[in-house]
Each structure stands twice: as C-alpha cells, then as structure tokens.
C-alpha cells in the first residue's frame, strides 16, 4: 500500500510573514512527478511544545513525513529537541554528523573562514547541529555537508530550499522508489457558469456514491480573471481518480449538469 505523505514547515518567520514559504509548492511538485501526492501539510511555530505535540501524532502513523526548518543550533531552533521529546528519547551528538561538521569546518578554514579546531566555542556551537534524537540516522546535505536526520519515516531538513529540496529528492529516490507511479490517477473537469455550489453538491455526492474510488471536486471563482479563467463567475467542476473509472464518472457528471439546465463548458 502506498503511504500517505505529509509536510511540516517550521518557523516563526513563515507565520509572521517575514518570509514566504516555498516548500509546499515544491514538495507537491517533487511528489507529483513521481506519481505520488501530498496528503497533508502543517505550518508550525518555533515553539518546542507545539512541534512535539504535532510530531507525537505523526510518529504514531505510518505516514512519510518531511519537516523543513528549525534544526539549526541557535536558541530559536527547537525541532531536534522536540523530535526527541516526542519520541521519549535523549538527544545526543551523532558521530557521523560530528565528522561531517568537522569536515565542513576544515573546508571553511582552508578558505580562510574560521578554524578547523573543533574545540573553539564557534565550532562547538556548530556541533550542536549534529545532536539528534538517539537512534536517528543522518540525511546527507549535498549543499554544505551539515546533515539533517531521520527517524523511521520522518525526515528533518533545514529550512533553506537550496538544502532541503535536494535532500527530499534523495530520500524519495533512495528510500521510497517502490511507491512511484503505483497509483495512477487521472482528472477531468468542466466550467459551470453562474451556478451556486449548493446546486451541484447533490450531483457530486451521487457521482461519488456511484464511483466510490473517484473524488468529485469544485473550485469556485468570482470571475475576476486573475486565475487565467474566464472573467465570469464560474465553478471548475470535475472528478479525479483511477483512469479506468474517470471517463464514466465524468460522463455522469456532465449529464447531471446538462439536466440542471445551467451553462457549462468542457475543458
């Protein structure tokens, strides 16, 4: 069975609007090109108790979860500690992470940026980025070697897209390839004009009752033309699901709309 995929985006800067989230759209894209889809996403503050509570719930599931943000070593980063709290284990320096961080410090020293001596206060602080929940495994970071970590099906990455996105791709391709394109899905839709959603809701329910494997959807628009759609109030009405069922389900939807006597246009 293909697992559900979830996403946490962690950071006060996202919730305050200081920075705009880019992870949600990208993770959807990375999953979709592999025949997978995102089941859920949550935005969380840099607040240890809130993060830990969310992680307790998702650790109890079989979901594959990506978490972006909050794994640095400053006092406002809480994700590593919250994960350990949710798991009920200690946090400790991972030896492989320590080696990678030391390697990065040596590279920076060779470039004239800092020291390779890991006993300096600055480098000791950097080592905190390698403190993970006991039993965690590392997730390689091709950008600067500072790793993320994984526990079961949860993967924790930095908030920087240039680091997080290649890490997510690598995890998908190395650990979850068996699920790629396992559940083919198709979608068909039409535009229904000048009609309230309440008028088409019963029809959507009838389609889903007839085709339980199919999901009907409606996306209303006020018709301002901003979404590239007609500048006229309309609903994008459609069905998505297994290709074998989609044509019959859509035909039932089309006939139902026609019987309502409302204007529509096939996409």
N, C-alpha and C positions, 0 to 999 in steps of 0.2 A: 504494500500500500504506500502511495506517495504521501510523505508527511506534509503537514502544514508548515509554511514559512512565515516567520514573524520578524519584526524590526523594532528595536528601541533606538531612539535618537535622544541623547542625553546632553543637557547643557542649559544653564540659565540664559545664556546668550541667545539661544533659539527662542525660548519662551518670552524673552523681553523684546525680541525684535531687533536686537543689536546685530545679529547675523541671521541670514535667511538659510533655512535648511535646504540642502541639495541632495541629501541621502535618499529620501523617499522615492523620488522620481528615478534615480539611478538604480536603486535596488530593484524596483519594479522592472526596469529595462533589463538588468542582468538576469533576472529570473525568467522573464518572458522569452528572451532569445534562446533559452534552454528548455522551453516548453513547461516552465513552472510558473507559479503565480504567488503573489504576496497575499497571505490570509489576513494579516492584521499589522498595525503599526501604532506605537505609542510614543509620545514625547514626554520626557521626564526631566525634572529639575535636578540641579546638583545638590541633592538632598539625600543623605545616606538611607534614612528610614524609608523614604518613598521608593527609592531604587530597589532596596532589599525586599520590600513588600511585593513589588512587581515581579522580581526575579523568583521569589518563592512560588508564585503562581505558575510562571512559565517553566521553571525547573520541574514542576510536578507533571508537566505534559510531555508529549513525545514530539513537540514542535522543534523545528530547526530555527534557531533564533540568532540574528545578528544584532550586535549592540555597538553603536558608534558614539564615542565620546566618554570623557571622564576617567581615562586610565593614565593620566599624567601623574606627576609627583608633587603638585602644588596643593595647598590645603583645600582648595575648592574642587579637587578631583576625588570622587568618592566611589567610583564604580568598582574598583578592585576590592575595596573593603566591604562594599555592600554585597558583592557576589559571595565573598567568604562568609559573611553573616547569614545570607540566605541559605547557604549550604551547611552551615553549622560547623565550619572547619576553620583552622588557623590560616593566617596569611603568612607566607614565607618567601624568601628570595629563591627563585628558581635558578638552578645552576647554569642551565643553558642560556637563560635570559641574561644572567650576570656576565657570561662570556661574550655574548653578543654586544651588550652595552659597553663592556671593556674594549672590545674591538672597535666600536664606534668612537669611543673616546680617544683611542690611539690614532685613528684616522683623522680626527679633528685636530689632535696635537700636531700631526705631521703637516697639517695645513696652516699651522700657526694659530689655531683657535682652541686654547685651553691646554690641559695637561693630560698625559696618559697615566699619571699616578692616581690610582683608584682610591687612595686614602685621603685625597683632598676633599674638603667639605662640598665642593661643587659636584665632584664625581660620586661621592657617597649619596648625595641627593638624587643624582641620576639613577643610581642603582635601585632606588625605590620603585622605579618604573618596571622593575623585574620582580616585584613582590606580588605573587598571585595566590589564589586560594590553594591550599595543599591538594596535591593530586592533579593540578591543572597541567595542560600541555601548551606549548607555545604555538603561536600563529606567526609565521615569518612575515616580516615587513620589508619588501624589496626597496623601499624608498631610503630608509636610513638605518636599517638593521634593528631598531628598537622594536621588540616583538609585542604582539598582542597575546592573548591567551584564550584557551578553550577549555570548557568543562562539559563533558557529554556532548550534547548537540547545541550548546550555546557558544558563540564566538564573539570575542570582545576586541574591538579595534579602536584606534584613535579616532578623534572627530575630524581630522583633516581628510578631505576627499582624496587627495593625491596619495595618501597612505591606505585609507580604508577600502577604496574600491578595488585596487589590485588584490588586496588581501581577501576580500569577499569572493572575487572571481576564482582565486586559487583554491579557496575552501570548497566552493561549488564543484570545480573541475576535478579536485583530488579526492573528495570525500562523499560527494552526492551525485556523481555522474550516473549512477544506476537508475536515478529517477528522471533523467532528462527525457522529455517527449514521451513519457509513459501514458499521459492522459491527454490525447489530442482534443482540442476544443475549437469550436467554430462560433461565429456570431453573424447574425443578420439583423438589420434594423430598417425602419422607415421613419419618416417625419409625419406626425399627425398635427394638423394646424387648428388653432382656435378652439381647443378642446380641453376641459379640465381633467386633471389626473383622476379625479373621482369617477369620471365616466368610463375610463379604460381599466380601472383597477379590477372590476369583476372579470373582465376578459383575461387579464393577466393571470388571475387565480385559476380560471378554467384551463388555460394552457398548461400551467404547472401541474394541475391535477391530472391532466391527460398525459403529460410527459414529465414524470417526476424527476428525471435526470436533467431536465432543462430548467434554466432560470430566466424568467422574464424580467426586463428592466425598463425603466422610464427615466429619461433625463430631460426635465423641463427647461425651457429657455424663455426669457421675457421678450426675446426677439430684438435685442439691441444691436445685433450684427457683430458683436465683439468676438464671438467664438468661430467666426467664419461661416456661420449658418445663416439662413435667410433672416432678413430684418422683419420678422413677423412672429408673433407668439406661437410657439410650437413645442412639441414633445418628441424627443427621439425615443421611439418605442421599438423594442427588439427582444431577441432571445439569444442566449449563449449556452453552449453545452456540447455534448458529443456530436461530431459531424454526422453520424448515422441518423440522428434524430432531428437535427436542426432545420432541415428543409420542411419536414412535415409540421413541426411546431410553428415555424414562421408562416406557413400557409394557413394554419388555423388562426393565427393572429391576424393575418391580412384579411381573411374572410370576415372575421369578427369586426374589424374596424370598418370594413365596407358595409356591413349590416347596420352599423351605428349611423351611417349616413354622414360621416364627418369627412372633411377634406384631408387627404393624405398623399404622400409622395414616397415612392420606393427609392432607397439609397442605392 
